[in-house]
Amino acid sequence: MTMSQPFARQSTCVAIGGRAVLIEGPSGAGKSSLALTLIDRGAELIGDDGVLLRPSAGRLWVRPHPHTRGLMEVRNLGILPFACRDEAPAALLVTLDADAPRFIEAADSLDIAGILLPALRLTSDGGPLALKVELALLHYGLRE
């Protein structure tokens, strides 16, 4: 794989204000539910449960996976069609984790294809999760 080749990552992703937020965690943690809530608040779907990443010019670009583009699994309803954004620069990675710390001093960083991405862990039962993701993007996310 060369650095400019797109590669798949198991992640749900939405764009908020043009910046991509990757949402990860174990099966059943609430990734799609969080994405659905963020979409209801104005975010745009990029991909559910799988996206393509492409490093370019020091940024990591996120695109829908062609096999699932515009589709999202909504628990109890099935796989439904959604409007889908074609691409956005990754600004933050959020992992849903029951053992997330209560307080942080700064975001962690995750190296993906040689690009450092701010990374946070959030508990899925810790209150208004969509608001926390929006605040995390505001305070810790990469700027365009």
Beta strands, then each sheet from edge to edge (+ up, - down):
strand 1: 7-9
strand 2: 12-16
strand 3: 19-24
strand 4: 44-47
strand 5: 51-56
strand 6: 59-64
strand 7: 71-74
strand 8: 78-81
strand 9: 88-96
strand 10: 108-112
strand 11: 115-122
sheet 1: 1+ 5- 6+ 9- 3- 2+ 4-
sheet 2: 1+ 5- 6+ 9- 11- 10+
sheet 3: 7+ 8-
end
